[in-house]
């Protein structure tokens, strides 16, 4: 046999794929069938009314449930749990076959057992595999390019799960095995979760924004109204917002790096990396990415609000009044070299910090982070991250300059809002400075490589045993 014949035989073997049966002709069933057809599978639909199933993908067959069940060994059950009843009448036709349960529930705790376990009990002679329930019809239609590409599966038989794995991989998805069918309840709860890792960061962002807003409102607007009678409430829309956004952004950026510093000191204190962190610290560290992305969003708002400042009516009015007053008084606006250095440095630190901030956000995207090795990702997110925090903190210091020395800035004994934003970043930078000192860094590195500090009790016990005479 020549090489061309061998290649054709191998190609034919790869192209020849088994028939897959789908019970259900809804959106998900149609999308899954279309994707299977595009991947070289033969698709048979089982429907309670085959004659009225007109929207199915071209190239598929449609017949009754009993007829379709006889056409394939792997059957995808794409109907809701409430409609499982017809399956019990097909028990003899389904004997020894693999049922893929793709169903979900409307809310948690709706049933005492998972849909997959109920299906396994309803049709005892089949092998049930839970899969594809975390994949949407849109993900199937888009080829997994613009949506989730991971299929979670669970089941009690390895051979049945392998058949489902082969199908999923043929469709272009990656697969994660979550164990036995008892994990089906957990898989069915996953699509019901609404941004689980975003809840804590969103709560922090909302609370922090509300606090800073009312703090700045009290200092800038209410204070002016009470002491001088002036109504400057119009400044809430731009001026006040442009104070709140950068403060929240800087604080949340520093909150991304504070748990890492605290973890380093905890490891130093414990003398080991094998002791669990407190639950609150574990939860905090898990949501650092979300904290950083929210901080970046507030940073973007700060940039946009800053860009509109020159075209504001209030700013143009103040500039015109000031210019006219100089002309009337025949005065000259003197050039201040210190102020020029300060403003240029202020803008430069802000631009550089925001540029690196955007870079951090880009590298946190899965499509980018997956292309980086661990050292590259760690360099960007850790080293460049601390440089970003340092630049943004310097930007804030240059903004405040010497305002903290002026007593009139402490309205109602309340310091300027920017001073509040510097507390956590400065703490984080000081903690990091301590951790990177050679004498501390060496010990932290040893601990993270597996070294453990032995307690005095264990050391004394070992010495006591070593000094005991050997028994004959």
C-alpha positions in Angstrom: 0.0 0.0 0.0 1.5 3.4 -1.0 1.7 6.4 1.2 -1.3 8.1 -0.4 -3.5 5.1 0.4 -2.3 5.0 4.0 -3.0 8.8 4.4 -6.5 8.4 2.9 -7.2 5.4 5.2 -6.2 7.4 8.3 -8.2 10.5 7.1 -11.2 8.3 6.6 -10.8 6.9 10.1 -10.6 10.3 11.6 -13.6 11.5 9.5 -15.8 8.5 10.5 -17.4 9.5 13.8 -20.3 7.8 15.6 -23.8 9.0 15.6 -25.0 11.1 18.4 -28.7 11.3 19.4 -30.2 14.4 20.9 -33.5 14.4 22.8 -34.8 17.9 22.6 -35.2 20.4 19.7 -34.9 23.6 21.6 -32.1 26.3 21.2 -29.5 24.2 23.0 -30.3 21.0 21.2 -30.2 22.7 17.8 -27.0 24.5 18.6 -25.3 21.3 19.8 -26.5 19.4 16.8 -25.2 22.0 14.4 -21.8 21.9 16.1 -21.7 18.1 16.0 -22.5 18.1 12.3 -19.7 20.6 11.7 -17.3 18.4 13.6 -18.1 15.3 11.4 -20.7 13.6 13.6 -24.0 12.2 12.4 -26.9 13.6 14.4 -30.3 12.1 15.1 -33.0 14.1 16.9 -35.6 12.4 19.0 -38.8 14.5 19.2 -42.4 13.9 20.4 -43.6 15.5 17.2 -41.1 14.8 14.4 -43.3 16.3 11.7 -43.3 19.8 13.2 -39.5 20.0 13.9 -38.7 22.3 11.0 -35.8 24.4 12.4 -33.3 21.7 12.9 -29.8 22.0 11.3 -29.5 20.7 7.7 -28.0 17.2 7.5 -29.6 15.9 10.7 -32.4 13.4 11.0 -35.5 13.6 13.2 -37.7 10.7 14.4 -39.5 9.6 17.4 -37.7 9.1 20.7 -37.8 5.3 20.5 -36.5 5.3 16.9 -33.8 7.8 17.6 -32.6 5.9 20.7 -31.9 2.9 18.6 -29.6 4.9 16.3 -26.9 5.9 18.7 -25.0 4.8 21.8 -24.5 8.3 23.2 -27.7 10.2 23.8 -27.8 13.9 24.9 -30.9 14.7 27.0 -31.5 18.4 26.2 -34.9 18.7 28.0 -35.8 20.1 31.4 -36.2 17.8 34.4 -40.0 18.3 34.3 -40.1 16.4 31.0 -38.0 13.4 31.9 -41.1 11.2 32.3 -41.0 9.9 28.8 -37.6 8.3 29.4 -38.9 5.7 31.7 -41.0 4.2 28.9 -37.8 3.9 26.8 -35.9 1.9 29.4 -35.4 -1.1 27.2 -34.2 0.9 24.3 -31.8 2.9 26.4 -30.3 -0.2 28.2 -26.5 0.0 28.3 -26.3 3.4 26.7 -24.7 6.7 27.8 -27.0 9.6 28.6 -25.5 13.1 28.7 -27.5 15.3 31.0 -27.2 19.0 30.1 -30.0 20.4 32.2 -29.9 23.1 34.9 -32.5 24.4 37.4 -34.0 27.8 37.8 -32.8 28.2 41.4 -30.7 26.3 44.0 -32.2 23.7 46.3 -35.2 23.2 44.0 -34.9 19.4 44.3 -33.4 17.2 47.0 -31.1 15.5 44.4 -29.4 16.7 41.3 -31.0 16.2 37.9 -28.3 13.8 36.8 -28.8 11.6 39.9 -32.5 11.7 39.4 -32.1 10.7 35.7 -29.8 7.8 36.8 -32.4 6.6 39.2 -35.3 7.0 36.7 -33.5 4.9 34.0 -31.4 2.4 36.0 -29.9 0.6 33.0 -28.1 3.6 31.6 -24.8 5.4 32.4 -25.4 9.1 33.1 -22.7 11.7 32.6 -23.2 15.3 33.5 -21.7 17.6 30.9 -22.2 20.7 28.8 -24.6 22.4 31.4 -22.1 25.2 31.9 -21.9 25.9 28.1 -24.5 28.1 26.6 -26.2 27.8 23.2 -24.3 31.0 22.2 -21.0 29.3 23.1 -21.8 26.4 20.8 -22.9 28.7 18.0 -19.8 30.9 18.2 -17.4 28.0 18.2 -16.2 28.7 21.7 -14.1 31.6 20.5 -16.1 34.3 22.2 -17.4 32.4 25.2 -16.4 29.8 27.8 -14.3 27.0 26.2 -14.3 24.6 29.2 -16.7 21.7 29.7 -17.1 20.3 33.2 -18.1 16.7 33.4 -18.8 14.1 36.1 -19.9 10.5 36.1 -19.4 7.2 37.8 -17.9 5.2 34.8 -14.5 6.2 33.3 -15.3 4.7 29.9 -18.5 6.6 29.6 -16.9 9.9 30.6 -14.1 9.2 28.0 -16.7 9.1 25.3 -18.1 12.5 26.3 -14.5 13.8 26.6 -13.9 12.8 23.0 -17.0 14.5 21.8 -16.3 17.7 23.7 -12.7 17.9 22.5 -13.9 17.2 18.9 -16.1 20.3 19.3 -13.0 22.4 20.3 -13.6 22.5 24.0 -11.3 21.7 26.9 -12.6 19.3 29.5 -12.3 19.1 33.3 -13.3 16.0 35.1 -15.0 16.8 38.4 -15.3 13.3 39.7 -18.3 11.0 40.4 -22.0 11.8 39.7 -22.3 13.1 43.2 -20.6 16.3 42.0 -23.5 16.9 39.6 -25.3 19.1 42.1 -22.3 21.4 42.3 -22.1 21.6 38.5 -25.8 22.4 38.3 -25.3 25.3 40.8 -22.5 26.9 38.8 -24.7 28.5 36.1 -26.8 30.0 38.9 -24.0 31.9 40.4 -24.0 35.7 39.7 -20.4 37.0 39.7 -19.3 35.1 42.8 -15.8 36.5 42.8 -17.0 40.0 42.1 -19.3 40.4 45.1 -16.7 41.4 47.7 -14.8 43.8 45.3 -18.1 45.4 44.3 -19.2 45.8 47.9 -15.8 47.4 48.7 -16.0 49.7 45.7 -19.6 50.8 46.5 -18.9 51.4 50.2 -15.6 53.2 49.5 -17.2 55.4 46.8 -20.1 56.3 49.0 -17.8 57.2 51.9 -15.4 59.3 49.9 -18.3 61.0 48.1 -20.0 62.1 51.3 -16.7 63.0 52.9 -15.8 65.3 49.9 -19.4 66.6 49.7 -19.2 67.6 53.4 -15.8 69.3 53.0 -16.3 71.1 49.7 -20.0 71.8 49.2 -21.8 71.7 52.6 -19.0 73.5 54.4 -19.0 76.3 51.8 -22.8 76.6 52.0 -22.8 76.8 55.9 -19.8 79.1 56.3 -20.2 81.5 53.4 -23.7 80.9 52.0 -22.4 80.1 48.5 -24.1 77.4 46.5 -21.5 75.4 44.6 -23.6 72.2 44.4 -23.0 72.2 40.6 -19.4 71.0 41.3 -20.8 67.6 42.4 -21.1 66.5 38.7 -17.5 67.0 37.6 -15.2 68.4 40.3 -16.5 66.2 43.2 -16.7 63.1 41.0 -13.1 63.7 39.8 -12.0 63.6 43.4 -13.8 60.4 44.3 -12.8 58.3 41.3 -9.0 58.6 41.6 -9.1 58.1 45.4 -11.2 54.9 45.0 -8.9 53.8 42.2 -5.7 54.2 44.2 -7.1 52.6 47.4 -8.4 49.6 45.5 -5.1 49.2 43.6 -3.3 49.2 46.9 -5.8 46.6 48.3 -4.7 44.3 45.5 -1.2 44.2 46.9 -1.9 44.5 50.6 -2.9 40.8 51.1 0.3 39.6 49.4 2.4 41.7 51.9 0.3 40.4 54.8 0.8 36.8 53.6 4.5 37.3 53.6 4.6 38.6 57.2 2.3 35.7 58.2 4.7 33.2 56.7 7.6 34.9 58.5 5.7 34.7 61.8 4.6 31.1 61.3 8.0 30.0 60.0 6.3 27.8 57.3 4.3 28.0 54.2 2.2 24.9 55.1 -0.1 26.6 57.6 -3.3 27.9 56.1 -4.0 31.6 55.9 -7.1 32.9 57.7 -10.3 32.5 55.7 -10.7 36.3 55.3 -7.2 36.5 53.8 -7.8 33.5 51.5 -11.0 35.2 50.2 -9.2 38.5 49.8 -6.4 37.0 47.8 -8.8 35.2 45.5 -10.5 38.4 44.4 -7.4 40.5 43.8 -7.9 40.4 40.0 -11.4 41.8 40.4 -10.2 44.5 42.7 -7.6 45.5 40.2 -10.0 45.6 37.3 -12.4 47.7 39.3 -9.6 50.0 40.2 -8.7 50.3 36.5 -12.3 51.2 35.7 -12.2 54.0 38.2 -8.9 55.1 36.8 -10.4 55.3 33.3 -13.2 57.5 34.7 -10.7 59.8 36.3 -8.9 60.2 33.0 -12.1 60.9 31.1 -13.3 63.4 33.7 -9.9 65.1 33.6 -10.0 65.5 29.9 -13.3 67.5 30.0 -12.0 70.0 32.6 -10.8 72.6 30.1 -14.1 72.8 28.3 -16.2 73.2 31.5 -18.2 76.4 31.8 -17.0 77.0 35.3 -13.3 76.6 34.4 -13.6 78.9 31.3 -15.4 81.5 33.5 -12.7 81.5 36.1 -10.0 81.8 33.5 -11.7 84.8 31.9 -12.4 86.5 35.2 -8.8 86.1 36.3 -7.4 87.3 32.9 -9.6 90.4 33.0 -8.6 91.2 36.6 -4.9 91.1 35.6 -5.6 93.5 32.7 -7.6 95.9 34.9 -5.0 95.9 37.6 -2.2 96.1 35.1 -0.5 93.0 36.6 1.7 90.4 35.1 1.4 86.7 35.8 4.9 85.7 36.9 6.4 82.4 35.9 6.9 80.0 38.8 9.7 77.5 38.1 8.8 75.4 41.1 5.2 75.2 40.1 6.2 74.3 36.5 8.3 71.4 37.8 5.6 70.3 40.2 2.8 70.3 37.6 4.9 68.6 34.9 6.0 65.9 37.3 2.4 65.5 38.5 1.1 64.9 35.0 4.1 62.7 34.1 3.7 60.4 37.1 -0.1 60.1 36.3 0.5 59.2 32.7 3.2 56.7 33.4 1.2 55.2 36.3 -2.0 54.9 34.2 -0.1 53.4 31.3 1.3 50.6 33.5 -2.1 50.3 35.0 -3.6 49.5 31.6 -0.8 47.0 31.0 -1.7 45.2 34.2 -5.3 45.1 33.1 -4.4 43.7 29.7 -2.2 40.9 31.1 -5.0 39.8 33.4 -7.1 38.9 30.4 -7.1 35.0 30.0 -6.2 35.3 26.3 -3.1 37.2 27.3 -2.1 35.6 30.6 -2.3 32.1 29.0 0.4 33.1 26.5 2.8 34.1 29.4 4.9 31.7 31.5 4.7 32.1 35.2 7.9 34.2 35.5 6.6 36.7 32.9 3.2 36.9 34.5 4.7 37.3 38.0 7.0 40.0 36.7 4.2 42.1 35.2 1.6 41.6 38.0 4.0 41.8 40.9 7.1 44.0 40.0 5.4 46.3 37.5 2.3 46.3 39.8 4.3 47.8 42.7 5.9 50.3 40.3 2.4 51.3 39.2 1.3 51.7 42.8 4.5 53.8 43.5 3.9 56.1 40.5 0.2 56.6 41.3 1.1 57.3 44.9 3.7 59.9 43.8 1.1 61.4 41.5 -1.1 61.9 44.5 1.6 63.4 46.6 2.5 65.9 43.9 -1.2 66.8 43.6 -1.4 67.6 47.3 2.1 69.2 47.5 2.1 71.4 50.6 -1.7 71.5 51.2 -1.3 69.4 54.3 0.7 72.2 55.9 -2.1 74.8 55.5 -4.5 75.0 58.3 -7.3 76.4 56.1 -7.4 73.1 54.2 -8.6 71.3 57.3 -12.3 72.3 57.1 -14.2 71.3 60.2 -10.9 69.5 61.3 -11.3 67.2 58.3 -8.1 66.7 56.3 -8.2 66.9 52.4 -9.7 63.8 50.8 -6.5 63.1 48.9 -4.7 62.5 52.3 -7.1 59.7 53.1 -6.2 58.0 49.8 -2.5 57.9 50.7 -2.8 55.9 54.0 -3.2 52.4 52.6 -0.8 52.8 49.6 1.9 54.1 51.9 1.4 51.2 54.3 1.6 48.7 51.4 4.8 50.3 50.0 6.4 50.3 53.5 5.5 46.6 54.1 6.9 45.7 50.6 10.1 47.7 51.3 10.6 45.6 54.5 10.0 42.4 52.6 12.5 43.2 49.8 15.3 43.9 52.3 17.9 41.2 51.7 17.9 39.9 55.3 14.1 39.5 55.2 13.8 38.4 51.5 16.2 35.5 52.0 14.2 34.1 54.8 10.8 34.5 53.0 12.4 32.8 49.9 13.6 29.9 52.0 10.1 29.5 53.6 8.4 29.5 50.2 10.9 26.9 49.0 9.8 24.5 51.8 12.0 25.4 54.8 10.2 25.3 58.1 11.2 26.8 61.4 11.1 24.2 64.1 9.6 25.0 67.5 11.7 25.0 70.6 9.6 22.2 72.1 10.3 19.9 69.1 14.0 20.9 69.2 14.3 20.1 72.9 12.5 16.8 72.4 14.9 15.8 69.7 17.9 16.8 71.7 16.6 14.8 74.7 16.2 11.7 72.5 19.6 12.1 71.0 21.2 12.2 74.5 19.4 9.1 75.8 21.7 6.0 75.9 20.9 3.1 73.6 19.1 0.2 75.2 20.7 -3.2 74.8 
